[in-house]
């Protein structure tokens, strides 16, 4: 008799549950999300740290379009204690997309935050984003290499918040901003090349794309700068040509002016000489007139008057002697004709 234990009956093969991976993923997602987040600013700036991602999802799920005034006021009271340097504010502003309620609230809040931290960087009615950023950068740059870690983190946060605000809500010029930041973070050529190399070999496609995007942007900026430089050179050459023509015209006009000045001097000399001649002729004419009058007076008194007197006497005597009067008158007329020849 064989003592064989009875065979264990074969277990049926279990079919894989198609919902099992989805359920496991859902359970993992719930564990990662943690406890539910209240969609209020008071909760985000509360004593317990709330990550921006869950807070954004909570606001979207609640379909909040605008935060309540009491909530904003309470969060403003909590923020100086729970977020003194603005790191929570920066984390929220750096999210890729924001719900409408957060969008309406955060940018005015960031502007007010920066105005209280760097008031010297803001001027009334200043609409130039590049000027505002340079002022903010000038104010916070001394803290970026400070030995005190908290002071350095505060400066870095202010710089990043200003970039987030001006880069998305204002027309911040990227080229001038990069030029400003280049002076803030100087480095040797080897260290800069090492940073770029790390971005390429990081194993993250997003880092490679970001590095390539920066290179593309800088390449376009260099092309635009070269084109602008060429245009500036052309304008400068055109201005120099016009300047040369203007100088030639000035030289010609100067020569003409010299000739005209000499001609004016000559004409002035001739005019002066003519004036002198006129004065001399007037003086001579005056003398001649005086002399002529003297001669006429002498003629009338010494020669004409006696003849006329004799003619009158010849007519007045009794008997009159007309032929003598006529003779005297003819003699007077002859004397006058002789004088006027």
C-alpha positions, 0 to 999 in steps of 0.5 A: 500500500503506497502512502501517497499524500493526496495531490493538492488541487491546482489553483485557478490562474487569476486574471489581471485586474484592468482597474488595478494600475489606475487604482494604485495610481489614484492611491499614490496621487492621493498620498502625494497630494496630502490633506485637502487645501483650503482655497483661501489666501489665509490658508496659503499664508497660514502657519502651515506651509502650503505648496503652490501646486495644491493651492492652485488646484484647490482654487480651480476646483472651487471655481473661485473668481475673486478672493473675498476682501476679508480673506485678502485682509487676513492674508496681508496681516499674516504674510509679514510673519509667515512670509517675511522675504516673499518666498511664498509669494514668489512660488505662487507667481512662478507657477506656469498658469494661474487661476483668474482669482490668483491672477487678479490678486497677485500682480497688484500685491507683488507691486505693493510688496516691491514698493514697500521693500525697494521704495527708491526704485519706484517713481510716480508715473514711471512707465518704463519697465527697464528703468524700474528693473535697473533701479530694483537691481541697483538696490538689491545687488549689494545683498546678492553676495552678502555673507548673511544667508537671510539677507542674501535670500531676501535680495535674491527673492526680491530680484526674482519677484521683480523679474516675474512681475516685469517680465510677464506684466510689463514690457521688460526688454530681455536683452537689456535685462540679460546685459544687466544680470551679466554684470551681476553674475560675472565669471570666467570664460571657463566657468561660463562654459562649464555652466552651459555644458552642465545644462547640456549633459544634465540628462534633462531634455527641458534643460537642453531645450532651455539652453538651446533657447537661450543660445537662439535668443542671443543669436537673434539678438546678435544679428539684430545688433549687427544689423543695427550697427550696420544701419548706424554705420550707414547713417554715420557715413551719410551724415559724414558725407553731408557734413563734408558737403556742408563744410565745402559749402561753408568754405565757398561761402566764406570765400564769397564773403571775403570777396564781398567784404573787400568789395564792400570796403572798396565801395565804402572808400569810394562813397567816402571819397564821393562825399568829400568831393561833394562837400568840396564842390558844395563849398566851392559852389558857395564861394562862387555864389557869394563871389557872383553875388558880389560881382552882381551887386558891384555891377548894379551899383557902379555901372547899371545904377548910374546909367539908369539914373541918367536915363531917369534924369533925361526924361524928367528935365524940361524939356525931356531929352529922350534920346539921351535916356534911350542911349543910357538904357542901351548902355545898361542893357549892353553892360548886362549882356556883356556880364552874362556872357 
